[in-house]
């Protein structure tokens, strides 16, 4: 009897240990909700229904908000989703939402438009995916479109013929995006600081304003697409 009890106790402890070390559970989708694979396979202009988590907010205007969102399988850029300003303020990072809208594309960026939402139970914040090794491979990189990523060991290049290391979209009063170019392994990329995501008073905006051609940097941001990868940068640090 004691031996049987000891075995049962040992098995219980093993199962408990397994449960403690395997806390990453897949999202269980509600009725009618697409998996990320189903969303990717949907045709442009198709109606889509996804469950996802707010990661960052780009802007609110005229009862519409724009969001970077992600789950454990992939990311969704939600453009001008219907919400009041009060609701927009409550949609903080980590909030789980069920989104119904239409899959759309603009200059290579896949997004959800004409969307509505419902708040659901759950919370998730994505860690930055190190995408440095696939930066030069568009096919592999675009599979992670809109995800929160890090890119390391980049070199700041001259943005234009003036030799400047960055350019303002609106240089007069700095009320728009900030552009810069970086290179890695002989290939050059156009990135930006999206003003409505990270304005002129943010650390990342100021960091880009301080760039010098040749600087070595590590960056983080959302893997936006505009005729090619166009990282919406949220963090810049000197390369380690």
Steps between C-alpha positions, in 0.01 A plus 500: 500500500781739593688408182193571286448832676865594448479425128179702468660789687806491276284504186302793639821693561626425147175619343502811719858578394408451134204737540723764660763486228258499205288808555493604135161379382360551153210740468165324479304671226133577548229389256548650155842646586785443256838359585791712381561249219140538385534878511816487287326273250195728468472701178519878496162661570378187682320544830728390785442432869804472727584500868812699576671714763574872487877564499514871414273779383584724208225760498138591564295734285129547418392200711753267337820354646801331339670214685796264485375166633642151532430152634733204551483408130522830314411868483216712365512872415153642559443823312240749622287264709176649626535616862428808705785699651409364844508142368833568327655602830381175660652281228836478673787265405416139580123540459339209315250597231285318246519694175261475205595679179636458150845395389664771291836598351675833451843517334580151624367550854228248593249647741145470633269787409138601574535312827294471817609330821397336825721481811567146623665340801875446475826689472819461296805715426732376225876489547708639217588238241864527389452521122857603415587172331204522258512875428634449148246228415171670409309174483600394851477851640152576369372189677549705818337817369375734775671301778709669769861428400859591574773554238861513609832624369363749244702786351347846458532619139461844341131551437541707182754691290534764773686245711259539792443192716122552515221709349187665631173462316412837649820679594331833584322395818571126533140383487551200276716193443878479526685295236839328503693233311706212634707227340582143590722263303510730198125562475328830589159545663262794551363524855301767680381634831122519455410835655160396635658197667817669630489880482775759519523485882570124513845352559501320165419817302780686676739209448446507123548878497843436654606246235831534322578312180693187591341452843450135595157443652250242629133580450156373602164570345204371306569327169288725283518476122505785248625386161738283701585474867450834677556445871286727718777555751431518873850464645858578393817408686869494418590156367660270755 
